Amino acid sequence: MQLPEVLSFREFRAGLAAALRRVQEPGAQPVFVGAHRRAEAVVLSVERYEQLVAAAGRREAVGEALASVRAEGLEPSAEGLARLAAVAEGRLSPAEAREQVLTRYRR
């Protein structure tokens, strides 16, 4: 992983408008700000922030679901674990995962 460029607070203040435009670009990386080139703050778009919050929420929900199943003395199958991982990563919605499970057991 490449270390991010860290703007000094002075550079950030002087280029605030440019930094804000930069984080709004599609696929933009966050802007790191700090003293002595050590990151102390991060500026990112609201869209990216919301994506990160949603991803954390998905991981937490999957972790709680898995803990609940295991508390009952059960262990999901490899297929079930893969489905949970897909939900946590955002590749599968909870509704899609539920439908897959229901479809499997309707046979």
Phi and psi restraints in degrees (range 20) as a CNS / XPLOR table:
assign (resid 1 and name C) (resid 2 and name N)
       (resid 2 and name CA) (resid 2 and name C) 1.0 -79.0 20.0 2
assign (resid 2 and name N) (resid 2 and name CA)
       (resid 2 and name C) (resid 3 and name N) 1.0 133.7 20.0 2
assign (resid 2 and name C) (resid 3 and name N)
       (resid 3 and name CA) (resid 3 and name C) 1.0 -68.1 20.0 2
assign (resid 3 and name N) (resid 3 and name CA)
       (resid 3 and name C) (resid 4 and name N) 1.0 138.8 20.0 2
assign (resid 3 and name C) (resid 4 and name N)
       (resid 4 and name CA) (resid 4 and name C) 1.0 -73.3 20.0 2
assign (resid 4 and name N) (resid 4 and name CA)
       (resid 4 and name C) (resid 5 and name N) 1.0 152.9 20.0 2
assign (resid 4 and name C) (resid 5 and name N)
       (resid 5 and name CA) (resid 5 and name C) 1.0 -72.2 20.0 2
assign (resid 5 and name N) (resid 5 and name CA)
       (resid 5 and name C) (resid 6 and name N) 1.0 134.4 20.0 2
assign (resid 5 and name C) (resid 6 and name N)
       (resid 6 and name CA) (resid 6 and name C) 1.0 -113.1 20.0 2
assign (resid 6 and name N) (resid 6 and name CA)
       (resid 6 and name C) (resid 7 and name N) 1.0 118.9 20.0 2
assign (resid 6 and name C) (resid 7 and name N)
       (resid 7 and name CA) (resid 7 and name C) 1.0 -82.2 20.0 2
assign (resid 7 and name N) (resid 7 and name CA)
       (resid 7 and name C) (resid 8 and name N) 1.0 141.7 20.0 2
assign (resid 7 and name C) (resid 8 and name N)
       (resid 8 and name CA) (resid 8 and name C) 1.0 -70.7 20.0 2
assign (resid 8 and name N) (resid 8 and name CA)
       (resid 8 and name C) (resid 9 and name N) 1.0 162.2 20.0 2
assign (resid 8 and name C) (resid 9 and name N)
       (resid 9 and name CA) (resid 9 and name C) 1.0 -61.1 20.0 2
assign (resid 9 and name N) (resid 9 and name CA)
       (resid 9 and name C) (resid 10 and name N) 1.0 -35.9 20.0 2
assign (resid 9 and name C) (resid 10 and name N)
       (resid 10 and name CA) (resid 10 and name C) 1.0 -64.0 20.0 2
assign (resid 10 and name N) (resid 10 and name CA)
       (resid 10 and name C) (resid 11 and name N) 1.0 -48.1 20.0 2
assign (resid 10 and name C) (resid 11 and name N)
       (resid 11 and name CA) (resid 11 and name C) 1.0 -61.2 20.0 2
assign (resid 11 and name N) (resid 11 and name CA)
       (resid 11 and name C) (resid 12 and name N) 1.0 -40.5 20.0 2
assign (resid 11 and name C) (resid 12 and name N)
       (resid 12 and name CA) (resid 12 and name C) 1.0 -64.2 20.0 2
assign (resid 12 and name N) (resid 12 and name CA)
       (resid 12 and name C) (resid 13 and name N) 1.0 -47.1 20.0 2
assign (resid 12 and name C) (resid 13 and name N)
       (resid 13 and name CA) (resid 13 and name C) 1.0 -60.1 20.0 2
assign (resid 13 and name N) (resid 13 and name CA)
       (resid 13 and name C) (resid 14 and name N) 1.0 -43.5 20.0 2
assign (resid 13 and name C) (resid 14 and name N)
       (resid 14 and name CA) (resid 14 and name C) 1.0 -67.2 20.0 2
assign (resid 14 and name N) (resid 14 and name CA)
       (resid 14 and name C) (resid 15 and name N) 1.0 -31.7 20.0 2
assign (resid 14 and name C) (resid 15 and name N)
       (resid 15 and name CA) (resid 15 and name C) 1.0 -114.4 20.0 2
assign (resid 15 and name N) (resid 15 and name CA)
       (resid 15 and name C) (resid 16 and name N) 1.0 29.6 20.0 2
assign (resid 15 and name C) (resid 16 and name N)
       (resid 16 and name CA) (resid 16 and name C) 1.0 -54.9 20.0 2
assign (resid 16 and name N) (resid 16 and name CA)
       (resid 16 and name C) (resid 17 and name N) 1.0 -49.5 20.0 2
assign (resid 16 and name C) (resid 17 and name N)
       (resid 17 and name CA) (resid 17 and name C) 1.0 -60.6 20.0 2
assign (resid 17 and name N) (resid 17 and name CA)
       (resid 17 and name C) (resid 18 and name N) 1.0 -42.9 20.0 2
assign (resid 17 and name C) (resid 18 and name N)
       (resid 18 and name CA) (resid 18 and name C) 1.0 -65.9 20.0 2
assign (resid 18 and name N) (resid 18 and name CA)
       (resid 18 and name C) (resid 19 and name N) 1.0 -40.0 20.0 2
assign (resid 18 and name C) (resid 19 and name N)
       (resid 19 and name CA) (resid 19 and name C) 1.0 -64.3 20.0 2
assign (resid 19 and name N) (resid 19 and name CA)
       (resid 19 and name C) (resid 20 and name N) 1.0 -40.7 20.0 2
assign (resid 19 and name C) (resid 20 and name N)
       (resid 20 and name CA) (resid 20 and name C) 1.0 -67.5 20.0 2
assign (resid 20 and name N) (resid 20 and name CA)
       (resid 20 and name C) (resid 21 and name N) 1.0 -38.6 20.0 2
assign (resid 20 and name C) (resid 21 and name N)
       (resid 21 and name CA) (resid 21 and name C) 1.0 -64.7 20.0 2
assign (resid 21 and name N) (resid 21 and name CA)
       (resid 21 and name C) (resid 22 and name N) 1.0 -40.6 20.0 2
assign (resid 21 and name C) (resid 22 and name N)
       (resid 22 and name CA) (resid 22 and name C) 1.0 -59.9 20.0 2
assign (resid 22 and name N) (resid 22 and name CA)
       (resid 22 and name C) (resid 23 and name N) 1.0 -42.9 20.0 2
assign (resid 22 and name C) (resid 23 and name N)
       (resid 23 and name CA) (resid 23 and name C) 1.0 -74.2 20.0 2
assign (resid 23 and name N) (resid 23 and name CA)
       (resid 23 and name C) (resid 24 and name N) 1.0 -14.4 20.0 2
assign (resid 23 and name C) (resid 24 and name N)
       (resid 24 and name CA) (resid 24 and name C) 1.0 -84.7 20.0 2
assign (resid 24 and name N) (resid 24 and name CA)
       (resid 24 and name C) (resid 25 and name N) 1.0 -14.0 20.0 2
assign (resid 24 and name C) (resid 25 and name N)
       (resid 25 and name CA) (resid 25 and name C) 1.0 -68.0 20.0 2
assign (resid 25 and name N) (resid 25 and name CA)
       (resid 25 and name C) (resid 26 and name N) 1.0 145.9 20.0 2
assign (resid 25 and name C) (resid 26 and name N)
       (resid 26 and name CA) (resid 26 and name C) 1.0 -57.4 20.0 2
assign (resid 26 and name N) (resid 26 and name CA)
       (resid 26 and name C) (resid 27 and name N) 1.0 130.9 20.0 2
assign (resid 26 and name C) (resid 27 and name N)
       (resid 27 and name CA) (resid 27 and name C) 1.0 73.2 20.0 2
assign (resid 27 and name N) (resid 27 and name CA)
       (resid 27 and name C) (resid 28 and name N) 1.0 13.3 20.0 2
assign (resid 27 and name C) (resid 28 and name N)
       (resid 28 and name CA) (resid 28 and name C) 1.0 -68.1 20.0 2
assign (resid 28 and name N) (resid 28 and name CA)
       (resid 28 and name C) (resid 29 and name N) 1.0 146.4 20.0 2
assign (resid 28 and name C) (resid 29 and name N)
       (resid 29 and name CA) (resid 29 and name C) 1.0 -86.8 20.0 2
assign (resid 29 and name N) (resid 29 and name CA)
       (resid 29 and name C) (resid 30 and name N) 1.0 153.6 20.0 2
assign (resid 29 and name C) (resid 30 and name N)
       (resid 30 and name CA) (resid 30 and name C) 1.0 -66.9 20.0 2
assign (resid 30 and name N) (resid 30 and name CA)
       (resid 30 and name C) (resid 31 and name N) 1.0 161.3 20.0 2
assign (resid 30 and name C) (resid 31 and name N)
       (resid 31 and name CA) (resid 31 and name C) 1.0 -102.5 20.0 2
assign (resid 31 and name N) (resid 31 and name CA)
       (resid 31 and name C) (resid 32 and name N) 1.0 126.3 20.0 2
assign (resid 31 and name C) (resid 32 and name N)
       (resid 32 and name CA) (resid 32 and name C) 1.0 -99.6 20.0 2
assign (resid 32 and name N) (resid 32 and name CA)
       (resid 32 and name C) (resid 33 and name N) 1.0 138.4 20.0 2
assign (resid 32 and name C) (resid 33 and name N)
       (resid 33 and name CA) (resid 33 and name C) 1.0 -130.2 20.0 2
assign (resid 33 and name N) (resid 33 and name CA)
       (resid 33 and name C) (resid 34 and name N) 1.0 140.5 20.0 2
assign (resid 33 and name C) (resid 34 and name N)
       (resid 34 and name CA) (resid 34 and name C) 1.0 -174.5 20.0 2
assign (resid 34 and name N) (resid 34 and name CA)
       (resid 34 and name C) (resid 35 and name N) 1.0 -178.3 20.0 2
assign (resid 34 and name C) (resid 35 and name N)
       (resid 35 and name CA) (resid 35 and name C) 1.0 -103.5 20.0 2
assign (resid 35 and name N) (resid 35 and name CA)
       (resid 35 and name C) (resid 36 and name N) 1.0 143.1 20.0 2
assign (resid 35 and name C) (resid 36 and name N)
       (resid 36 and name CA) (resid 36 and name C) 1.0 56.4 20.0 2
assign (resid 36 and name N) (resid 36 and name CA)
       (resid 36 and name C) (resid 37 and name N) 1.0 34.8 20.0 2
assign (resid 36 and name C) (resid 37 and name N)
       (resid 37 and name CA) (resid 37 and name C) 1.0 61.1 20.0 2
assign (resid 37 and name N) (resid 37 and name CA)
       (resid 37 and name C) (resid 38 and name N) 1.0 21.7 20.0 2
assign (resid 37 and name C) (resid 38 and name N)
       (resid 38 and name CA) (resid 38 and name C) 1.0 -107.0 20.0 2
assign (resid 38 and name N) (resid 38 and name CA)
       (resid 38 and name C) (resid 39 and name N) 1.0 120.3 20.0 2
assign (resid 38 and name C) (resid 39 and name N)
       (resid 39 and name CA) (resid 39 and name C) 1.0 -61.7 20.0 2
assign (resid 39 and name N) (resid 39 and name CA)
       (resid 39 and name C) (resid 40 and name N) 1.0 130.8 20.0 2
assign (resid 39 and name C) (resid 40 and name N)
       (resid 40 and name CA) (resid 40 and name C) 1.0 -125.2 20.0 2
assign (resid 40 and name N) (resid 40 and name CA)
       (resid 40 and name C) (resid 41 and name N) 1.0 -17.0 20.0 2
assign (resid 40 and name C) (resid 41 and name N)
       (resid 41 and name CA) (resid 41 and name C) 1.0 -150.6 20.0 2
assign (resid 41 and name N) (resid 41 and name CA)
       (resid 41 and name C) (resid 42 and name N) 1.0 157.6 20.0 2
assign (resid 41 and name C) (resid 42 and name N)
       (resid 42 and name CA) (resid 42 and name C) 1.0 -131.9 20.0 2
assign (resid 42 and name N) (resid 42 and name CA)
       (resid 42 and name C) (resid 43 and name N) 1.0 134.8 20.0 2
assign (resid 42 and name C) (resid 43 and name N)
       (resid 43 and name CA) (resid 43 and name C) 1.0 -114.1 20.0 2
assign (resid 43 and name N) (resid 43 and name CA)
       (resid 43 and name C) (resid 44 and name N) 1.0 126.0 20.0 2
assign (resid 43 and name C) (resid 44 and name N)
       (resid 44 and name CA) (resid 44 and name C) 1.0 -143.0 20.0 2
assign (resid 44 and name N) (resid 44 and name CA)
       (resid 44 and name C) (resid 45 and name N) 1.0 165.3 20.0 2
assign (resid 44 and name C) (resid 45 and name N)
       (resid 45 and name CA) (resid 45 and name C) 1.0 -69.0 20.0 2
assign (resid 45 and name N) (resid 45 and name CA)
       (resid 45 and name C) (resid 46 and name N) 1.0 156.6 20.0 2
assign (resid 45 and name C) (resid 46 and name N)
       (resid 46 and name CA) (resid 46 and name C) 1.0 -62.3 20.0 2
assign (resid 46 and name N) (resid 46 and name CA)
       (resid 46 and name C) (resid 47 and name N) 1.0 -38.7 20.0 2
assign (resid 46 and name C) (resid 47 and name N)
       (resid 47 and name CA) (resid 47 and name C) 1.0 -58.6 20.0 2
assign (resid 47 and name N) (resid 47 and name CA)
       (resid 47 and name C) (resid 48 and name N) 1.0 -47.3 20.0 2
assign (resid 47 and name C) (resid 48 and name N)
       (resid 48 and name CA) (resid 48 and name C) 1.0 -65.0 20.0 2
assign (resid 48 and name N) (resid 48 and name CA)
       (resid 48 and name C) (resid 49 and name N) 1.0 -39.9 20.0 2
assign (resid 48 and name C) (resid 49 and name N)
       (resid 49 and name CA) (resid 49 and name C) 1.0 -60.0 20.0 2
assign (resid 49 and name N) (resid 49 and name CA)
       (resid 49 and name C) (resid 50 and name N) 1.0 -46.0 20.0 2
assign (resid 49 and name C) (resid 50 and name N)
       (resid 50 and name CA) (resid 50 and name C) 1.0 -63.1 20.0 2
assign (resid 50 and name N) (resid 50 and name CA)
       (resid 50 and name C) (resid 51 and name N) 1.0 -37.4 20.0 2
assign (resid 50 and name C) (resid 51 and name N)
       (resid 51 and name CA) (resid 51 and name C) 1.0 -61.9 20.0 2
assign (resid 51 and name N) (resid 51 and name CA)
       (resid 51 and name C) (resid 52 and name N) 1.0 -43.4 20.0 2
assign (resid 51 and name C) (resid 52 and name N)
       (resid 52 and name CA) (resid 52 and name C) 1.0 -65.0 20.0 2
assign (resid 52 and name N) (resid 52 and name CA)
       (resid 52 and name C) (resid 53 and name N) 1.0 -41.3 20.0 2
assign (resid 52 and name C) (resid 53 and name N)
       (resid 53 and name CA) (resid 53 and name C) 1.0 -64.9 20.0 2
assign (resid 53 and name N) (resid 53 and name CA)
       (resid 53 and name C) (resid 54 and name N) 1.0 -43.3 20.0 2
assign (resid 53 and name C) (resid 54 and name N)
       (resid 54 and name CA) (resid 54 and name C) 1.0 -63.2 20.0 2
assign (resid 54 and name N) (resid 54 and name CA)
       (resid 54 and name C) (resid 55 and name N) 1.0 -42.2 20.0 2
assign (resid 54 and name C) (resid 55 and name N)
       (resid 55 and name CA) (resid 55 and name C) 1.0 -62.8 20.0 2
assign (resid 55 and name N) (resid 55 and name CA)
       (resid 55 and name C) (resid 56 and name N) 1.0 -42.2 20.0 2
assign (resid 55 and name C) (resid 56 and name N)
       (resid 56 and name CA) (resid 56 and name C) 1.0 -64.4 20.0 2
assign (resid 56 and name N) (resid 56 and name CA)
       (resid 56 and name C) (resid 57 and name N) 1.0 -39.4 20.0 2
assign (resid 56 and name C) (resid 57 and name N)
       (resid 57 and name CA) (resid 57 and name C) 1.0 -63.3 20.0 2
assign (resid 57 and name N) (resid 57 and name CA)
       (resid 57 and name C) (resid 58 and name N) 1.0 -42.4 20.0 2
assign (resid 57 and name C) (resid 58 and name N)
       (resid 58 and name CA) (resid 58 and name C) 1.0 -62.5 20.0 2
assign (resid 58 and name N) (resid 58 and name CA)
       (resid 58 and name C) (resid 59 and name N) 1.0 -45.9 20.0 2
assign (resid 58 and name C) (resid 59 and name N)
       (resid 59 and name CA) (resid 59 and name C) 1.0 -61.6 20.0 2
assign (resid 59 and name N) (resid 59 and name CA)
       (resid 59 and name C) (resid 60 and name N) 1.0 -40.8 20.0 2
assign (resid 59 and name C) (resid 60 and name N)
       (resid 60 and name CA) (resid 60 and name C) 1.0 -65.4 20.0 2
assign (resid 60 and name N) (resid 60 and name CA)
       (resid 60 and name C) (resid 61 and name N) 1.0 -44.0 20.0 2
assign (resid 60 and name C) (resid 61 and name N)
       (resid 61 and name CA) (resid 61 and name C) 1.0 -63.1 20.0 2
assign (resid 61 and name N) (resid 61 and name CA)
       (resid 61 and name C) (resid 62 and name N) 1.0 -42.0 20.0 2
assign (resid 61 and name C) (resid 62 and name N)
       (resid 62 and name CA) (resid 62 and name C) 1.0 -65.8 20.0 2
assign (resid 62 and name N) (resid 62 and name CA)
       (resid 62 and name C) (resid 63 and name N) 1.0 -41.7 20.0 2
assign (resid 62 and name C) (resid 63 and name N)
       (resid 63 and name CA) (resid 63 and name C) 1.0 -60.8 20.0 2
assign (resid 63 and name N) (resid 63 and name CA)
       (resid 63 and name C) (resid 64 and name N) 1.0 -42.5 20.0 2
assign (resid 63 and name C) (resid 64 and name N)
       (resid 64 and name CA) (resid 64 and name C) 1.0 -65.8 20.0 2
assign (resid 64 and name N) (resid 64 and name CA)
       (resid 64 and name C) (resid 65 and name N) 1.0 -41.0 20.0 2
assign (resid 64 and name C) (resid 65 and name N)
       (resid 65 and name CA) (resid 65 and name C) 1.0 -63.5 20.0 2
assign (resid 65 and name N) (resid 65 and name CA)
       (resid 65 and name C) (resid 66 and name N) 1.0 -43.3 20.0 2
assign (resid 65 and name C) (resid 66 and name N)
       (resid 66 and name CA) (resid 66 and name C) 1.0 -65.0 20.0 2
assign (resid 66 and name N) (resid 66 and name CA)
       (resid 66 and name C) (resid 67 and name N) 1.0 -41.8 20.0 2
assign (resid 66 and name C) (resid 67 and name N)
       (resid 67 and name CA) (resid 67 and name C) 1.0 -63.7 20.0 2
assign (resid 67 and name N) (resid 67 and name CA)
       (resid 67 and name C) (resid 68 and name N) 1.0 -38.0 20.0 2
assign (resid 67 and name C) (resid 68 and name N)
       (resid 68 and name CA) (resid 68 and name C) 1.0 -64.1 20.0 2
assign (resid 68 and name N) (resid 68 and name CA)
       (resid 68 and name C) (resid 69 and name N) 1.0 -44.3 20.0 2
assign (resid 68 and name C) (resid 69 and name N)
       (resid 69 and name CA) (resid 69 and name C) 1.0 -63.0 20.0 2
assign (resid 69 and name N) (resid 69 and name CA)
       (resid 69 and name C) (resid 70 and name N) 1.0 -45.0 20.0 2
assign (resid 69 and name C) (resid 70 and name N)
       (resid 70 and name CA) (resid 70 and name C) 1.0 -68.2 20.0 2
assign (resid 70 and name N) (resid 70 and name CA)
       (resid 70 and name C) (resid 71 and name N) 1.0 -30.4 20.0 2
assign (resid 70 and name C) (resid 71 and name N)
       (resid 71 and name CA) (resid 71 and name C) 1.0 -64.5 20.0 2
assign (resid 71 and name N) (resid 71 and name CA)
       (resid 71 and name C) (resid 72 and name N) 1.0 -25.2 20.0 2
assign (resid 71 and name C) (resid 72 and name N)
       (resid 72 and name CA) (resid 72 and name C) 1.0 -83.5 20.0 2
assign (resid 72 and name N) (resid 72 and name CA)
       (resid 72 and name C) (resid 73 and name N) 1.0 1.7 20.0 2
assign (resid 72 and name C) (resid 73 and name N)
       (resid 73 and name CA) (resid 73 and name C) 1.0 82.9 20.0 2
assign (resid 73 and name N) (resid 73 and name CA)
       (resid 73 and name C) (resid 74 and name N) 1.0 18.1 20.0 2
assign (resid 73 and name C) (resid 74 and name N)
       (resid 74 and name CA) (resid 74 and name C) 1.0 -109.2 20.0 2
assign (resid 74 and name N) (resid 74 and name CA)
       (resid 74 and name C) (resid 75 and name N) 1.0 157.8 20.0 2
assign (resid 74 and name C) (resid 75 and name N)
       (resid 75 and name CA) (resid 75 and name C) 1.0 -132.7 20.0 2
assign (resid 75 and name N) (resid 75 and name CA)
       (resid 75 and name C) (resid 76 and name N) 1.0 123.7 20.0 2
assign (resid 75 and name C) (resid 76 and name N)
       (resid 76 and name CA) (resid 76 and name C) 1.0 -61.9 20.0 2
assign (resid 76 and name N) (resid 76 and name CA)
       (resid 76 and name C) (resid 77 and name N) 1.0 153.0 20.0 2
assign (resid 76 and name C) (resid 77 and name N)
       (resid 77 and name CA) (resid 77 and name C) 1.0 -69.4 20.0 2
assign (resid 77 and name N) (resid 77 and name CA)
       (resid 77 and name C) (resid 78 and name N) 1.0 169.4 20.0 2
assign (resid 77 and name C) (resid 78 and name N)
       (resid 78 and name CA) (resid 78 and name C) 1.0 -59.1 20.0 2
assign (resid 78 and name N) (resid 78 and name CA)
       (resid 78 and name C) (resid 79 and name N) 1.0 -38.4 20.0 2
assign (resid 78 and name C) (resid 79 and name N)
       (resid 79 and name CA) (resid 79 and name C) 1.0 -64.4 20.0 2
assign (resid 79 and name N) (resid 79 and name CA)
       (resid 79 and name C) (resid 80 and name N) 1.0 -42.0 20.0 2
assign (resid 79 and name C) (resid 80 and name N)
       (resid 80 and name CA) (resid 80 and name C) 1.0 -65.2 20.0 2
assign (resid 80 and name N) (resid 80 and name CA)
       (resid 80 and name C) (resid 81 and name N) 1.0 -41.3 20.0 2
assign (resid 80 and name C) (resid 81 and name N)
       (resid 81 and name CA) (resid 81 and name C) 1.0 -64.4 20.0 2
assign (resid 81 and name N) (resid 81 and name CA)
       (resid 81 and name C) (resid 82 and name N) 1.0 -38.8 20.0 2
assign (resid 81 and name C) (resid 82 and name N)
       (resid 82 and name CA) (resid 82 and name C) 1.0 -64.8 20.0 2
assign (resid 82 and name N) (resid 82 and name CA)
       (resid 82 and name C) (resid 83 and name N) 1.0 -38.9 20.0 2
assign (resid 82 and name C) (resid 83 and name N)
       (resid 83 and name CA) (resid 83 and name C) 1.0 -65.8 20.0 2
assign (resid 83 and name N) (resid 83 and name CA)
       (resid 83 and name C) (resid 84 and name N) 1.0 -43.1 20.0 2
assign (resid 83 and name C) (resid 84 and name N)
       (resid 84 and name CA) (resid 84 and name C) 1.0 -62.7 20.0 2
assign (resid 84 and name N) (resid 84 and name CA)
       (resid 84 and name C) (resid 85 and name N) 1.0 -40.7 20.0 2
assign (resid 84 and name C) (resid 85 and name N)
       (resid 85 and name CA) (resid 85 and name C) 1.0 -62.3 20.0 2
assign (resid 85 and name N) (resid 85 and name CA)
       (resid 85 and name C) (resid 86 and name N) 1.0 -39.9 20.0 2
assign (resid 85 and name C) (resid 86 and name N)
       (resid 86 and name CA) (resid 86 and name C) 1.0 -64.2 20.0 2
assign (resid 86 and name N) (resid 86 and name CA)
       (resid 86 and name C) (resid 87 and name N) 1.0 -37.7 20.0 2
assign (resid 86 and name C) (resid 87 and name N)
       (resid 87 and name CA) (resid 87 and name C) 1.0 -67.1 20.0 2
assign (resid 87 and name N) (resid 87 and name CA)
       (resid 87 and name C) (resid 88 and name N) 1.0 -45.7 20.0 2
assign (resid 87 and name C) (resid 88 and name N)
       (resid 88 and name CA) (resid 88 and name C) 1.0 -60.3 20.0 2
assign (resid 88 and name N) (resid 88 and name CA)
       (resid 88 and name C) (resid 89 and name N) 1.0 -35.4 20.0 2
assign (resid 88 and name C) (resid 89 and name N)
       (resid 89 and name CA) (resid 89 and name C) 1.0 -83.8 20.0 2
assign (resid 89 and name N) (resid 89 and name CA)
       (resid 89 and name C) (resid 90 and name N) 1.0 -8.6 20.0 2
assign (resid 89 and name C) (resid 90 and name N)
       (resid 90 and name CA) (resid 90 and name C) 1.0 84.9 20.0 2
assign (resid 90 and name N) (resid 90 and name CA)
       (resid 90 and name C) (resid 91 and name N) 1.0 8.6 20.0 2
assign (resid 90 and name C) (resid 91 and name N)
       (resid 91 and name CA) (resid 91 and name C) 1.0 -82.0 20.0 2
assign (resid 91 and name N) (resid 91 and name CA)
       (resid 91 and name C) (resid 92 and name N) 1.0 -14.3 20.0 2
assign (resid 91 and name C) (resid 92 and name N)
       (resid 92 and name CA) (resid 92 and name C) 1.0 -142.8 20.0 2
assign (resid 92 and name N) (resid 92 and name CA)
       (resid 92 and name C) (resid 93 and name N) 1.0 132.7 20.0 2
assign (resid 92 and name C) (resid 93 and name N)
       (resid 93 and name CA) (resid 93 and name C) 1.0 -79.7 20.0 2
assign (resid 93 and name N) (resid 93 and name CA)
       (resid 93 and name C) (resid 94 and name N) 1.0 157.7 20.0 2
assign (resid 93 and name C) (resid 94 and name N)
       (resid 94 and name CA) (resid 94 and name C) 1.0 -57.2 20.0 2
assign (resid 94 and name N) (resid 94 and name CA)
       (resid 94 and name C) (resid 95 and name N) 1.0 -37.3 20.0 2
assign (resid 94 and name C) (resid 95 and name N)
       (resid 95 and name CA) (resid 95 and name C) 1.0 -64.9 20.0 2
assign (resid 95 and name N) (resid 95 and name CA)
       (resid 95 and name C) (resid 96 and name N) 1.0 -40.9 20.0 2
assign (resid 95 and name C) (resid 96 and name N)
       (resid 96 and name CA) (resid 96 and name C) 1.0 -65.8 20.0 2
assign (resid 96 and name N) (resid 96 and name CA)
       (resid 96 and name C) (resid 97 and name N) 1.0 -40.6 20.0 2
assign (resid 96 and name C) (resid 97 and name N)
       (resid 97 and name CA) (resid 97 and name C) 1.0 -63.2 20.0 2
assign (resid 97 and name N) (resid 97 and name CA)
       (resid 97 and name C) (resid 98 and name N) 1.0 -43.5 20.0 2
assign (resid 97 and name C) (resid 98 and name N)
       (resid 98 and name CA) (resid 98 and name C) 1.0 -60.5 20.0 2
assign (resid 98 and name N) (resid 98 and name CA)
       (resid 98 and name C) (resid 99 and name N) 1.0 -44.7 20.0 2
assign (resid 98 and name C) (resid 99 and name N)
       (resid 99 and name CA) (resid 99 and name C) 1.0 -63.0 20.0 2
assign (resid 99 and name N) (resid 99 and name CA)
       (resid 99 and name C) (resid 100 and name N) 1.0 -39.6 20.0 2
assign (resid 99 and name C) (resid 100 and name N)
       (resid 100 and name CA) (resid 100 and name C) 1.0 -61.2 20.0 2
assign (resid 100 and name N) (resid 100 and name CA)
       (resid 100 and name C) (resid 101 and name N) 1.0 -43.3 20.0 2
assign (resid 100 and name C) (resid 101 and name N)
       (resid 101 and name CA) (resid 101 and name C) 1.0 -65.6 20.0 2
assign (resid 101 and name N) (resid 101 and name CA)
       (resid 101 and name C) (resid 102 and name N) 1.0 -46.5 20.0 2
assign (resid 101 and name C) (resid 102 and name N)
       (resid 102 and name CA) (resid 102 and name C) 1.0 -62.2 20.0 2
assign (resid 102 and name N) (resid 102 and name CA)
       (resid 102 and name C) (resid 103 and name N) 1.0 -41.1 20.0 2
assign (resid 102 and name C) (resid 103 and name N)
       (resid 103 and name CA) (resid 103 and name C) 1.0 -61.0 20.0 2
assign (resid 103 and name N) (resid 103 and name CA)
       (resid 103 and name C) (resid 104 and name N) 1.0 -42.1 20.0 2
assign (resid 103 and name C) (resid 104 and name N)
       (resid 104 and name CA) (resid 104 and name C) 1.0 -62.3 20.0 2
assign (resid 104 and name N) (resid 104 and name CA)
       (resid 104 and name C) (resid 105 and name N) 1.0 -41.1 20.0 2
assign (resid 104 and name C) (resid 105 and name N)
       (resid 105 and name CA) (resid 105 and name C) 1.0 -92.1 20.0 2
assign (resid 105 and name N) (resid 105 and name CA)
       (resid 105 and name C) (resid 106 and name N) 1.0 -0.9 20.0 2
assign (resid 105 and name C) (resid 106 and name N)
       (resid 106 and name CA) (resid 106 and name C) 1.0 -81.8 20.0 2
assign (resid 106 and name N) (resid 106 and name CA)
       (resid 106 and name C) (resid 107 and name N) 1.0 -11.9 20.0 2
